[in-house]
Amino acid sequence: MQHKPACWFRHVDDTFVVWPHGQEKVTEFLNHLIGFHKNIQFTMEKEEEGCLPSVGVCVTQVELC
């Protein structure tokens, strides 16, 4: 796989991934993950209105001055 996440954090059965390569490539990466094992499933939630739900909290981007 040529494109990789900028970071990958895992907590129990959740992962939080920062993907800097665009929408088309993230879909390819998700399909790559799904193909590893028939009993392991991956789904994806995308940021909406500046909020990304992850492990029961809303993650937002903060700009530092």
Secondary structure, 3 states (H helix, E strand, C coil): CCCCCCEEEEECCEEEEECCCCHHHHHHHHHHHHCCCCCCCCCCCCCECCEEEECCEEECCCCCC
